[in-house]
């Protein structure tokens, strides 16, 4: 427990530092680091051992958030579809080169780890930049709130589910995938997390936004419930991946908590859905 508390304190301190620099390159670098470490953890769990496959995958996982952080300032368009196609072809060629070490299913997981996971994490950059993407609609303060809202939905759903499940859990939700998760805990997360986020929004709207905001209460209510449910699916998906390969944690970078993917697995689902939700209401 002491180790977990120390790790949590360090993580919170880093998180505060990153949020202070949210509109600076510090935030983009943070997303890049998350993406690279997460990709490395997933490949390790999947048993991808060839550096000829691992290194290009980890480099590409950093390229995605780097590109998304500067794409609006570029004076030319990068053919994303063509780049992704060439990358996949390259990785297939590398699999052929290292066929004795790399199986096809390992390559598919490598592509997931180096393309989708970094993209999902990078959606937080789109959320942060809503004040410039939709000029005159959102303020910087609202952009910061939306970033925090995303993380709150991911982290507090898990926390509320854990504590409610520990106290009242009797019925297993997914005994094969994650034996410790209970139906009661899931209900607790789905109820308490939205309630918390709604209360936070009402307070922020009154005391920070001056009583008015482009972010509506209806949007927060709907997205709170949706993202809480999506968060649980992200957590279960990561648990299934670990169970398929017979490991308990993705890594050990956070003593007592596991790896980056153990803490940010819910964000892989939450961030893209919130980014899509914001885009949808601003069509």
C-alpha positions, 0 to 999 in steps of 0.5 A: 500500500505504501508503494502504491501511495508513493507512486500515486503521489509521484504520478499526481505531481507529474500530472500537475506539471504536465497540465501546467504546460498543457499549451506548451510542447511539454504536453505533446512530449508527454503524449509521445512518451506515453505512446512509446512506453505503452507500445513497448509494454504491449509488444513485450507482453505479446512476446515481440522480441526482434528489435528489427520490429520493435524499434521501428514500431516504437519510433512510429508510435512517437511520430503519430502524436508528434505529427498531430501536435503540429499538423495545424501549423504545417503549410503542406498536407501529409498523405496520412493514408499513404504513410500508414500503408507504407508503414504496414508494408514495411512491418510486413517485410520486417516480419518476413525478415524475422519470421523465426522470431515474429509470428503474424499475430505478434505483428498485428498486435504490434500494429495495434500498439504502434498505430491505434494506441498512439492515435488514441492517446493523441486525441487528447491533443485534439481535445486540448486544441478545441479553442483554436479548432473552433475559434470563438466557440471554446476558450482555453479554460474550457479546453483545459476542463475538457482534457481533465473531464476525459481523464476524470471519466477514465480514472474515477470510473475505475476508482469508484468501481474498485471501492464499491466493488470491494465493499459490496461486490458479490456478483462477478462481472467477467470472471474469466477476463477479470475475476476481481471486477463485480457487477456491483462495482460496475454499477457504482462506477457508472453512477458515481463517476457521472455524478462526480463529473456533473457536480464538478462541471456545475462548480466549474461553470459557476466559479471559473466560466462565470455561469456561462459556457459553450459546454452544455450540461446535457453534453456533460451528462450524456458523455459522462455516462457514455465515457464511464461505460466506454472506460470499463470496456477499455479496461476489460479489453486490456485485461483480456490482452494480458490474460491471453498472454498470461501476465498480470501487468503490462509493466513495472514503471509505476511500482504498485500500479504496473505499467503505463497501459495498466493506468491508461488503458481506459484512456485508449477508448475514452479519448477518441470517443470524447474527441469524436463527441466534440466534433459531432456537436460542432458539425 
